Amino acid sequence: MKVKVESSKIIKPFYEDISPSTRSSIPLTVFDKVTYEAHIAVIYAYRPPTAPNAAIQLGLQKALAIYREWAGRLGKDEHGNPVILLNDEGVRFVEASSDSTLAKIMPFTPSASLLNLHPSLNNVVELVQVQVTRFTCGSLVVGFTAHHTVADGHSTSNFLVAWGQACRGLDINPLPLHDRTIFNPRNPPLIEYEHKGAEFMSKFVKKENSLNETHHVSEDIVVHKVHFTVEFLAKLKAKASSMNGNNKPHSTFESLVAHLWRAITKARGLSGFETTHIRISVNGRPRLNPRVPNEYFGNLVLWAFPTAKVKDLLREPLPYAAKLIHDTVIKVNNNYFRSFIDFANHNAKEEDLIPTADMSKHILCPNLEVDSWLRFPFYDLDFGTGCPYMFMPSYFPTEGMMFLLPSFIGDGSIDVFIPLFQDNLPTFKKICYSLDLLENYS
């Protein structure tokens, strides 16, 4: 796939019927500071007819006038505190073309060639970047990158929907809530949970982990896409919930992640005495009391860490892993979020701790991370000629970092992107669709 960049420019917010606020900056919250300090890239594909580049650009400029943070820059205030500078310096907008039809390269496979469809993620000062790539058949691919420090997936997906609304001449609805001063620590602080080792770690631990990783990075990591049908997911959910009695059945998410945790652990060939955990994002909006509106723009995510010995994970049946995931996620509640706010404002500063969220880490084994995009309205980005027929993450070859998203088929099936070592892939392929094979572990 050859992609030629036709133009690259900075575009700024277009204040049509509104005036920009007089605020010069927005302080980062403890949730912004503890998340991944990196750009995340996603890719959309549209069949013809498609909106012209000028309309897509103008809609983006109008959306930036409402979501002004994206047009700013990360920096420091006069006291040296990290902030988003509301300076309207703009976002990058790239126009590109390909000499082939989209049908020739579809469906996209998770490979380094995807990096041609969005601007580079390295050494970027802009907080949002967009690339529109035209194919000879009239199809359009939109590559979008956004800095995670500014907003989480929930907020970013709301912005993308707003961009589409602006392109279609609609009022942006709902409007974002920009107040990042609502997460105040308690006085006195009440730290009820262990946050060191969860959201935070010492700098020495990170250095030690980096040293341990160096001898692995030469191994091939392959991003494998797995499609789970509605029928398979229903069977998996029934099996995962088979020991629940009269209790509520496990969710599709809990059942699928439990299955993948076991299958990947088996494929990795880990020792039974090793410990493995999954890092699962938990949205704080519905969990905090009082509830934070869904329109809150920024980061409001912490993580649950279901943990098990490898031998227990594989010897016990699927409901064991599903219940472990369910029970651990439930515990990341209002009390946990409040405890985190207190810890981050006091102990984390005093002990000079750093976040455990680290996109520079290439190997997660024996652990996993799951980023679920199942509930985000990513497929609602309509520039005026219809919704995308395909949406996917870009190429992120971090071993063990899974992405779950609704299949473009639109029937409730799920696609999972799983980076694994090449040597582990054959075993995983053999067992990923099996409901019973793992029960024979010994």
VEXTIMAR-618655 format. One line per 4 residues: number of its first residue (from 1); their letters; for each residue y, x, z of C-alpha. Coordinates in Angstrom, 3 decimals. Each point is the difference from the previous one (the first is absolute). Last residue first. Example, Ala and Ser with C-alpha at 12.3 -4.5 7.8 and 13.67 -1.06 7.14 Angstrom:
<recs>
2	sa	-1.060 13.670 7.140 | -3.440 -1.370 0.660
</recs>
This chain:
<recs>
442	syne	-30.642 -2.380 34.240 | 1.839 -2.366 -2.275 | -2.124 -2.898 -1.317 | 2.760 -2.561 0.624
438	lldl	2.139 1.918 -2.500 | -1.871 -1.372 -2.999 | 0.498 -3.640 0.954 | 3.213 -1.380 -1.490
434	syci	0.033 2.305 -3.011 | 2.987 0.060 -2.361 | 1.426 3.320 1.231 | -3.460 1.550 0.399
430	kkft	-0.812 1.794 -3.247 | 3.640 0.678 -0.916 | 0.559 1.615 3.416 | -2.971 2.308 -0.462
426	plnd	1.249 1.138 -3.419 | 3.597 0.481 1.305 | -0.632 2.370 2.904 | -0.172 3.178 -2.121
422	qflp	3.212 -0.905 -1.850 | 1.862 -0.215 3.306 | 1.436 -3.456 0.476 | 3.226 -1.852 -0.788
418	ifvd	-0.556 -3.783 0.277 | 1.997 -2.588 -1.968 | -1.177 -3.493 0.933 | 0.263 -3.043 -2.266
414	isgd	-0.431 -3.462 1.513 | -1.146 -3.345 -1.383 | 2.053 -3.110 0.765 | -0.091 -1.366 -3.549
410	gifs	3.148 1.712 -1.310 | -1.716 2.289 -2.497 | 2.675 2.564 0.935 | -2.106 0.728 3.079
406	pllf	1.771 -0.409 3.326 | 0.654 3.323 1.710 | -1.708 2.405 2.403 | 1.097 3.659 0.008
402	mmge	-2.201 2.607 1.679 | 0.995 3.405 1.389 | -3.294 1.888 0.609 | 0.712 3.065 -2.136
398	tpfy	3.673 0.013 -0.973 | 0.051 -0.132 -3.818 | 3.013 -2.355 -0.297 | 0.302 -1.026 -3.675
394	spmf	2.303 -3.007 -0.326 | -0.708 -3.262 1.736 | -0.962 -3.006 -2.109 | 1.374 -3.123 -1.690
390	mypc	-1.244 -1.758 -3.121 | 0.818 -3.174 -1.882 | 3.617 0.192 1.065 | 1.869 -3.284 0.535
386	gtgf	1.792 -1.819 -2.786 | 2.784 0.487 -2.526 | 3.017 -0.011 2.325 | -0.321 3.236 1.951
382	dldy	-2.838 -1.410 2.119 | -1.122 2.093 2.986 | -2.236 -2.586 1.703 | -3.182 2.120 -0.270
378	fpfr	1.200 2.173 2.870 | 0.106 -2.968 2.376 | -1.584 1.957 2.913 | -2.982 -1.574 1.729
374	lwsd	-2.802 2.163 -1.418 | 2.001 3.232 0.061 | -2.289 1.561 2.599 | 0.433 3.709 0.634
370	veln	-3.196 1.304 1.594 | -0.286 3.443 1.553 | -3.271 1.772 0.596 | -1.431 2.615 2.362
366	pcli	-2.705 2.656 -0.280 | 1.637 0.986 -2.356 | 3.771 -0.537 -0.499 | 0.572 2.807 -2.518
362	hksm	3.256 0.473 -1.931 | 2.557 -0.081 2.840 | 3.505 0.310 -1.479 | 0.467 -3.768 0.370
358	datp	0.197 0.321 3.798 | 0.104 -2.894 2.461 | -0.837 1.776 3.302 | 3.701 0.025 0.842
354	ilde	1.546 2.983 1.855 | 0.364 0.696 3.733 | 2.856 1.893 1.651 | -1.279 -0.810 3.521
350	ekan	3.345 -1.434 1.146 | 0.542 -1.882 -3.256 | -3.473 -1.529 -0.104 | 0.201 -0.805 3.711
346	hnaf	3.221 -2.041 -0.099 | 0.957 -2.031 -3.078 | -3.423 0.159 -1.631 | -1.754 -0.907 3.263
342	difs	2.205 -3.046 0.621 | -0.373 -1.304 -3.564 | -3.771 0.652 0.145 | -0.352 -1.990 3.226
338	rfyn	1.851 -2.888 -1.631 | -2.357 0.116 -3.025 | -3.058 0.095 2.277 | 1.227 -2.881 2.166
334	nnvk	0.737 -2.093 -3.104 | -3.490 0.598 -1.410 | -2.039 2.890 -1.397 | -2.999 -1.152 2.069
330	ivtd	-1.048 -2.489 -2.687 | -0.461 2.894 -2.473 | -2.543 1.681 2.298 | -2.023 -3.178 0.587
326	hilk	-0.233 -0.876 -3.700 | -0.939 3.522 -1.116 | -2.712 0.357 2.664 | -1.233 -3.507 -0.795
322	aayp	-0.398 0.897 -3.690 | -1.759 3.289 0.858 | -2.564 -1.710 2.257 | -0.362 -2.967 -2.400
318	lper	-1.316 2.429 -2.692 | -3.163 0.904 1.900 | -0.224 2.907 2.496 | -1.688 3.176 -1.172
314	lldk	2.824 1.078 -2.339 | 3.034 -0.427 2.248 | -1.951 1.033 3.102 | -1.238 3.254 -1.586
310	vkat	3.493 0.800 -1.339 | 1.547 -0.381 3.445 | 2.709 -2.646 -0.100 | 3.764 -0.513 -0.134
306	pfaw	2.240 -2.899 -1.057 | 3.512 1.508 -0.215 | 2.691 -2.695 -0.261 | 3.309 0.995 -1.499
302	lvln	3.687 -0.796 0.311 | 2.240 -1.731 -2.526 | 3.568 -1.307 0.114 | 1.775 2.060 -2.631
298	gfye	3.205 -1.337 -1.541 | 1.301 -3.340 -1.192 | -0.616 -2.964 2.326 | -0.551 -3.019 -2.279
294	npvr	-3.313 -0.823 1.691 | 2.037 -0.841 3.093 | -0.819 1.940 3.210 | -1.877 -2.140 2.534
290	pnlr	1.430 -0.050 3.519 | -2.479 1.347 0.902 | -1.384 2.567 -2.424 | -3.268 -0.772 -1.748
286	prgn	1.166 -1.927 -3.072 | 2.367 2.769 -1.136 | -2.064 2.918 1.310 | -2.164 0.513 -3.080
282	vsir	-3.159 1.994 0.818 | -1.102 2.852 -2.264 | -3.613 1.132 0.440 | -0.985 3.637 0.697
278	ihtt	-3.791 0.151 0.004 | -1.974 2.131 2.449 | -2.995 2.332 -0.032 | -1.706 1.933 2.788
274	efgs	-2.732 2.510 -0.777 | -3.338 -0.230 1.815 | -1.856 -1.547 -2.925 | 0.957 2.953 -2.200
270	lgra	1.861 -1.031 -3.147 | -1.645 -0.474 -3.382 | 3.240 -1.040 -1.702 | -1.789 -2.824 -1.791
266	ktia	-1.068 -1.564 3.316 | 3.572 0.113 1.334 | 1.229 -1.466 -3.280 | -2.503 -2.880 0.212
262	rwlh	0.667 -0.699 3.691 | 3.789 -0.048 -0.281 | -0.270 -1.945 -3.267 | -2.051 -2.781 1.645
258	avls	2.334 -0.225 2.998 | 2.995 -0.056 -2.371 | -1.571 -2.856 -1.961 | -0.837 -2.116 3.055
254	efts	3.351 0.526 1.730 | 1.925 -0.811 -3.199 | -2.116 -3.058 -0.819 | 0.751 -1.272 3.491
250	hpkn	-2.644 -0.165 2.715 | -1.331 -3.423 0.852 | 1.592 -1.975 2.871 | -2.305 -0.243 3.000
246	ngnm	-2.928 -2.414 0.153 | -2.540 2.808 -0.208 | 1.702 3.177 -1.222 | -3.232 1.827 -0.839
242	ssak	-0.123 -0.954 -3.680 | 3.702 0.690 -0.548 | -0.454 3.276 -1.898 | -2.854 -1.550 -2.012
238	aklk	2.038 -3.082 -0.928 | 3.012 2.138 -0.926 | -2.150 2.270 -2.185 | -1.573 -2.987 -1.764
234	alfe	3.458 -1.476 -0.687 | 1.302 3.393 -1.173 | -2.918 0.325 -2.442 | 0.727 -3.422 -1.502
230	vtfh	3.737 0.636 -0.256 | -0.742 3.180 -1.908 | 0.631 3.496 1.357 | 1.336 2.519 -2.521
226	vkhv	-0.149 3.697 0.894 | 2.413 2.643 -1.322 | -0.918 3.629 0.717 | 2.676 2.638 0.532
222	vide	-1.821 3.325 -0.399 | 0.619 2.991 2.258 | -1.365 3.299 -1.237 | -0.425 2.731 2.579
218	svhh	2.710 2.694 0.094 | 1.740 -1.835 2.847 | -2.817 0.513 2.485 | 0.603 3.562 1.240
214	tenl	3.648 -0.801 0.798 | -0.677 -3.011 2.223 | -0.698 1.782 3.283 | 3.283 1.897 -0.190
210	snek	1.924 -3.222 -0.582 | -1.698 -1.661 2.977 | 0.997 2.921 2.269 | 3.617 -0.201 -1.145
206	kvfk	0.039 -3.760 0.579 | -1.443 0.450 3.501 | 2.658 2.612 0.820 | 2.807 -2.358 -1.021
202	smfe	-1.137 -2.420 2.677 | -1.202 -3.453 -0.978 | 1.485 -3.471 -0.341 | -1.031 -3.448 -1.260
198	agkh	-3.525 0.072 1.456 | -0.699 3.394 1.584 | 2.863 -0.396 2.429 | 0.590 -3.746 0.139
194	eyei	-2.261 -0.761 2.966 | 0.863 -3.487 1.235 | 1.943 -1.698 2.814 | 3.345 1.781 -0.290
190	lppn	2.497 -2.181 1.861 | 3.513 1.431 -0.306 | 2.532 -0.812 2.730 | 1.997 -1.267 -1.748
186	rpnf	-1.739 -1.270 -3.116 | 0.427 1.645 -3.386 | 2.065 -1.771 -2.671 | -1.541 -1.108 -3.280
182	itrd	2.665 -2.365 -1.367 | 2.395 2.644 -1.331 | -1.438 0.054 -3.542 | 1.973 -3.060 -1.146
178	hlpl	-0.441 -0.328 -3.787 | -1.640 -3.431 -0.244 | -0.798 -0.520 -3.666 | 1.040 -3.099 -1.972
174	pnid	-2.781 -2.422 -0.893 | 0.812 -0.698 -2.740 | 1.987 1.996 -2.527 | 1.970 -2.452 -2.114
170	lgrc	-1.564 -0.409 -3.415 | 1.159 1.532 -3.299 | -3.538 0.944 -1.079 | 0.612 3.725 0.483
166	aqgw	1.367 -0.716 3.496 | -3.185 -1.894 0.910 | -2.134 2.891 -1.252 | 1.903 2.459 2.162
162	avlf	-0.380 -2.374 2.949 | -3.795 0.035 -0.433 | 0.121 3.807 0.038 | 2.125 -0.041 3.135
158	nsts	-2.501 -2.253 1.774 | -2.780 2.416 -1.001 | 1.985 2.854 1.535 | 0.458 -1.870 3.270
154	hgda	-3.728 -0.688 0.454 | -0.979 3.469 -1.238 | 2.166 1.756 2.586 | 3.654 0.955 -0.403
150	vthh	2.485 2.890 -0.007 | -2.314 2.761 1.255 | -2.546 -1.035 -2.639 | 2.152 1.296 -2.858
146	atfg	-0.529 -2.138 -3.091 | -1.590 0.611 -3.390 | -0.339 -2.546 -2.818 | -1.763 0.485 -3.334
142	vvls	0.462 -2.862 -2.441 | -2.356 -0.229 -2.955 | 1.009 -2.102 -3.004 | -2.005 -1.339 -2.919
138	gctf	1.582 -0.293 -3.449 | -3.063 1.332 -1.826 | 1.659 3.410 -0.513 | 0.312 0.496 3.756
134	rtvq	3.225 -0.035 2.039 | 0.269 1.853 3.333 | 2.481 -1.178 2.636 | 0.396 2.522 2.821
130	vqvl	1.603 -0.918 3.320 | 0.961 2.207 2.948 | 1.032 -1.068 3.493 | 1.219 2.086 2.953
126	evvn	1.689 2.597 -2.213 | -0.127 3.527 1.452 | -3.358 0.898 -1.584 | -1.613 3.401 0.588
122	nlsp	-3.407 -1.135 -1.277 | -0.926 -3.581 -0.849 | 0.402 0.522 -3.744 | 1.200 -2.963 -2.025
118	hlnl	-2.520 -2.707 -0.974 | -2.477 -0.544 -2.836 | -0.932 3.643 -0.596 | -1.546 0.165 3.491
114	lsas	-2.624 -2.471 -1.212 | -1.562 2.849 -2.010 | -1.087 1.549 3.331 | -2.846 -2.499 0.221
110	ptfp	-0.767 -3.465 1.381 | -1.257 -1.655 -3.197 | 2.379 -2.326 -1.778 | -1.755 -2.900 -1.702
106	mika	1.286 0.582 -2.536 | 0.739 3.164 -1.976 | -0.444 -1.284 -3.530 | 1.256 -3.489 0.896
102	ltsd	3.383 1.471 0.950 | 0.627 1.003 -3.575 | 0.830 3.617 -0.733 | 3.054 2.193 -0.674
98	ssae	1.425 -0.567 3.470 | 3.636 -0.595 0.924 | 2.334 0.756 2.893 | 3.111 -1.307 1.755
94	vfrv	0.709 1.409 3.455 | 2.178 -1.610 2.677 | 0.751 2.083 3.107 | 1.673 -1.722 2.928
90	gedn	3.624 -0.010 1.135 | 2.581 1.977 1.928 | 0.974 -3.274 1.651 | 1.184 1.817 3.166
86	lliv	-1.823 -2.051 2.621 | -1.409 3.088 1.725 | -3.397 -0.789 1.514 | -0.046 1.651 3.400
82	pngh	-1.494 2.883 1.991 | 2.083 0.860 3.096 | 2.192 3.117 -0.122 | 2.829 -1.526 2.001
78	edkg	2.279 -0.374 -3.037 | -2.781 -1.807 -1.852 | -2.895 1.706 -1.758 | -1.517 -0.455 -3.470
74	lrga	-2.303 -2.090 -2.159 | 1.774 -1.264 -3.103 | 1.330 -3.321 -1.229 | -0.927 -2.304 -2.882
70	wery	-3.153 -1.198 1.804 | 2.031 -0.910 3.090 | 2.097 -2.461 -2.012 | -2.652 -2.670 -0.214
66	iala	2.449 -2.747 -1.019 | 2.077 2.109 -2.425 | -3.243 1.756 -0.954 | -1.354 -3.326 -1.288
62	kqlg	2.955 -0.288 -2.389 | -0.538 3.550 -1.286 | -3.720 -0.695 -0.497 | 0.781 -3.156 -1.950
58	lqia	2.361 1.996 -2.208 | -2.688 2.614 -0.678 | -2.695 -2.533 -0.877 | 2.427 -1.811 -2.308
54	anpa	0.978 3.252 -1.733 | -3.655 1.015 -0.378 | -0.769 -3.143 -1.979 | -2.333 -2.598 1.565
50	tppr	-3.541 -0.089 -1.344 | -1.751 -2.075 -2.662 | -2.424 1.607 0.238 | -2.550 0.853 2.703
46	yayi	1.174 1.517 3.267 | -1.491 2.884 2.056 | 1.124 0.965 3.509 | -0.391 3.356 1.770
42	vaih	0.577 0.985 3.624 | 1.400 3.165 1.590 | 0.522 0.927 3.667 | 2.705 2.550 0.805
38	aeyt	-0.390 2.025 3.182 | 0.809 0.225 3.696 | -2.908 -2.147 1.152 | 0.858 -2.060 3.079
34	vkdf	1.102 1.105 3.476 | 3.735 0.255 -0.682 | 0.303 -3.412 -1.640 | -1.842 -1.656 2.914
30	vtlp	2.229 1.778 2.556 | 2.954 -1.497 -1.849 | 2.154 1.826 -2.533 | 3.738 -0.525 0.409
26	issr	1.868 -1.823 -2.798 | 2.996 1.703 -1.583 | 3.580 -0.367 -1.278 | 0.466 -3.655 0.897
22	tsps	2.848 -1.654 -1.902 | -2.355 -2.426 -1.686 | 0.058 -0.189 -3.785 | 1.838 -3.000 -1.441
18	idey	-1.807 -2.935 -1.531 | 0.162 -1.996 -3.231 | -1.113 2.668 -2.484 | -0.433 3.145 2.046
14	fpki	-2.056 2.128 -2.369 | -1.852 2.703 1.919 | -0.197 3.432 -1.633 | -2.011 1.526 -2.848
10	ikss	-0.926 3.672 -0.315 | -1.330 1.100 -3.357 | -3.072 1.128 -1.901 | -0.404 -0.585 -3.728
6	evkv	-2.665 0.051 -2.728 | -2.848 1.460 2.056 | -3.052 0.370 -2.256 | -3.425 -1.079 1.232
2	km	-3.191 1.241 -1.616 | -3.224 -1.633 1.209
</recs>
